[in-house]
Every structure is written in structure tokens, then in C-alpha cells.
Amino acid sequence: MRKCVLFFCGFMAVLLLGSYGFNFREVTVPQELVVCEPMEVLYPQQQIAFNAPLVAPPFLGSSYIGFKEALAFKESSGDYFRTNTLGYLGKYQFGVGTLQLMGVYNASRFLNDPALQEKVFYTNLSRNKWILRKDILRYTGKRIGGVTITESGMLAAAHLAGPGNVKKYLRTWGRTNKKDANGTQVSNYLKSFSGYDMSYISPVRNPKILM
């Protein structure tokens, strides 16, 4: 009797489940969502270590703003208030000697004034563009050490090592490749910061900031 009850209960359960049925529907992907060809991935272009922090600079195109923000990211991660172990100051990591060339003698005020830092950066670019004006005309488009020389690359390298060392690099066709205290060479900046539009920068001989 017990076996009959168990069989009857099992049979009823099968009938109950079968009454619902299994309705499999074919799902159609909208045509506009179908990927028919490989898609370009913009970032990152290189492999990164597993669990490594992914830090990306702002991408603002090839304008002056794109140039200065990319350079600032390289120098200080864009931090106006950073001072490194060698005493370089601010978003663009200026040395005290360069500040004095621009007419700024109060390092504390400079460090705490973002607007002043932007003025100093532009003024220094103007000065470097004046010093390098002949080299910009002579070497732009040429290849040295596998790198195509551009105006923006020269100005970035001048920010790193000074315009005099950029002249030496160009005029020795890369044999004199000055490096900073961190081991970064002139050629690194010529390559990393090539191709920006620097027409916004006017070359000025010995520009000063009026305080």
C-alpha cells in the first residue's frame, strides 16, 4: 500500500510539472549591437601587471591644453602642491632657479598659487620657444635616434633639461643625450610629447612675470 501511494504521488508530480511545459524562445540580437569586425581598444596599449593600479592621464587632444596637462601628469600627476625630494615645485615641477628667470622669487607663494603656476609655465614655454626658434625650423620633421622631431617634443624636452641641452642633442644627432636625476633623457621627452599643436605659444625673448 505504501509503495502504491509513493508511486501515485510521483506520477502526479510528473504530470504537474509537465503541465507547465518548457518554452524555449530564440533570442535575436539587434543588428546594431552585432560586432562584425575587431574593435580598436584605445587604452591600455600595453600589458599591465595583474592587480596593478590603472592610472591614466587626461586625454585632451593635441592642443596646448592637451600638451600641458600631459606634461603635468608626467611631472607631478597634475598636483599643484607637490614638492619632490630634489626641491622641484608644483604641477610642472619648476626649480627655484627657473622661477627666478621668470621673475618669481617667492617659492612659497608660487607653490600655493595655481594661477601663478600656469603663468610661469606659459612664460617659460615662450622663453624656450624663442631660444629654440632656429632649431624648430631646422629640425622639425627630421628623424634622430628613430624619433621624428617635433616642436612640442623640443619644448617638452627643454622643460626637462633646458633648451641648451636640447640644442646639443639635436646638433650632435643624438650623441649628447642629457638625462635628469631620475634617469629620464632628452630623447624620452622628444618621443613622448611629439605632435602637439604649439601655435598658441608665442616666442618671447627674456619674458618676465610682473608680480
C-alpha positions in Angstrom: 0.0 0.0 0.0 2.8 2.4 0.9 4.6 1.7 -2.4 1.4 2.5 -4.3 1.0 5.8 -2.5 4.6 6.8 -3.3 4.2 5.8 -7.0 0.9 7.7 -7.3 2.5 10.9 -5.7 5.5 10.7 -8.0 3.2 10.2 -11.0 1.1 13.3 -10.1 4.3 15.4 -9.6 5.5 14.5 -13.1 2.1 15.4 -14.6 2.0 18.7 -12.7 5.5 19.7 -13.9 4.6 18.6 -17.4 1.6 20.8 -17.5 3.8 24.0 -17.2 5.9 22.9 -20.2 9.3 24.1 -21.2 9.1 27.1 -23.5 12.4 27.8 -25.2 12.4 31.1 -27.2 15.0 32.1 -29.7 16.6 35.4 -28.8 17.6 37.6 -31.7 20.4 40.2 -31.1 19.5 43.6 -32.7 21.6 44.2 -35.8 23.1 47.5 -34.4 24.6 45.5 -31.5 26.2 42.8 -33.6 30.0 43.1 -33.7 31.1 42.1 -37.2 34.8 43.2 -37.0 37.6 43.7 -34.4 37.1 46.8 -32.4 40.0 49.2 -31.5 40.9 49.5 -27.9 42.3 52.9 -27.0 43.7 52.1 -23.6 45.8 50.5 -22.4 48.0 49.8 -25.4 50.5 47.7 -23.4 50.1 44.9 -20.9 49.9 45.8 -17.3 50.7 43.7 -14.2 47.8 41.8 -12.6 46.2 43.9 -9.9 48.4 46.9 -10.8 46.7 50.3 -10.3 45.4 51.7 -13.6 46.2 55.4 -13.7 45.6 57.3 -16.9 46.4 60.9 -17.7 43.6 63.2 -19.0 43.2 62.8 -22.8 42.6 66.4 -24.2 43.8 66.0 -27.7 46.8 67.6 -29.4 46.0 71.2 -28.3 48.1 73.3 -26.0 45.8 72.2 -23.1 46.4 68.6 -24.0 50.2 69.2 -24.1 50.4 71.0 -20.7 48.1 68.5 -18.9 50.0 65.5 -20.3 53.3 67.1 -19.3 51.9 68.0 -15.8 50.7 64.4 -15.4 54.2 63.2 -16.2 55.8 65.7 -13.8 53.5 65.6 -10.7 50.3 63.7 -11.6 48.8 67.1 -12.0 49.3 68.2 -8.4 49.8 71.9 -7.9 51.0 71.5 -4.4 53.7 68.8 -4.8 57.3 69.2 -3.9 59.7 66.4 -4.8 62.8 65.2 -3.0 65.0 67.4 -5.1 63.1 70.6 -4.3 61.2 71.0 -7.6 57.8 72.7 -7.1 54.2 72.5 -8.2 52.2 71.0 -11.0 55.1 71.4 -13.5 57.9 70.8 -11.1 59.9 74.0 -11.5 63.3 74.6 -9.9 63.9 77.8 -7.9 66.5 79.0 -10.5 64.0 78.8 -13.3 61.4 80.6 -11.3 63.8 83.4 -10.7 64.4 83.6 -14.5 60.6 84.2 -14.9 60.6 86.9 -12.2 59.2 84.8 -9.3 61.2 85.0 -6.1 58.8 83.7 -3.5 58.7 79.9 -3.8 56.0 79.5 -1.1 53.7 81.9 -2.9 54.3 80.1 -6.2 53.5 76.7 -4.6 50.2 77.9 -3.2 49.0 79.8 -6.3 47.8 77.6 -9.2 47.1 80.6 -11.4 50.7 81.8 -11.0 52.0 78.3 -11.8 50.1 78.4 -15.1 51.5 81.8 -15.9 55.0 80.6 -15.2 54.6 77.5 -17.3 53.4 79.5 -20.3 56.1 82.2 -19.8 58.8 79.5 -19.7 57.5 77.9 -22.9 57.6 81.3 -24.6 61.2 81.8 -23.5 62.2 78.3 -24.6 60.5 78.7 -27.9 62.5 81.9 -28.6 65.7 80.2 -27.7 64.9 77.1 -29.9 63.3 79.1 -32.8 66.1 78.3 -35.3 66.3 74.7 -34.2 62.5 74.3 -34.6 62.8 75.5 -38.2 65.8 73.4 -38.9 65.0 70.0 -37.3 61.2 69.7 -37.3 60.3 66.6 -39.3 63.8 65.1 -39.2 64.4 61.7 -37.5 67.1 61.4 -34.9 67.5 58.1 -33.0 64.4 56.7 -34.6 62.2 59.6 -33.3 60.6 62.2 -35.5 61.5 65.6 -34.2 58.5 68.0 -33.5 58.2 71.4 -32.0 56.2 70.1 -29.0 58.8 67.4 -28.3 61.5 70.0 -28.3 59.6 72.3 -25.9 58.9 69.4 -23.6 62.5 68.3 -23.6 63.5 71.9 -22.9 61.2 71.8 -19.8 63.0 68.7 -18.7 66.6 69.5 -19.4 66.8 73.2 -20.5 66.9 74.5 -24.1 70.7 74.3 -24.2 70.7 70.6 -23.8 68.0 70.2 -26.4 70.3 72.1 -28.8 73.2 69.8 -28.0 71.1 66.7 -28.6 69.8 68.0 -32.0 73.2 69.3 -33.2 75.0 66.1 -32.3 72.3 64.0 -33.8 71.5 62.3 -30.5 75.0 61.6 -29.3 74.7 64.1 -26.4 71.5 62.9 -24.6 71.2 64.7 -21.3 69.3 62.9 -18.5 67.8 64.3 -15.3 68.3 63.0 -11.7 65.6 60.3 -12.4 67.4 59.0 -15.5 64.9 60.5 -18.0 66.7 61.5 -21.2 66.0 64.3 -23.6 65.1 61.7 -26.2 62.3 60.3 -24.0 60.5 63.7 -24.0 61.1 64.2 -27.7 59.3 61.0 -28.3 56.6 61.1 -25.6 55.4 64.7 -26.3 55.6 64.8 -30.1 52.8 66.0 -32.3 51.1 68.6 -30.2 50.0 71.9 -31.7 52.1 74.6 -30.1 51.0 77.6 -32.3 49.3 79.0 -29.2 52.8 79.7 -27.7 54.4 83.0 -28.9 58.2 83.1 -28.7 59.4 85.9 -26.4 62.9 86.9 -25.6 63.5 87.1 -21.8 59.8 87.2 -20.8 59.1 88.2 -17.2 56.0 87.9 -14.9 55.1 91.1 -13.3 54.4 90.5 -9.6 
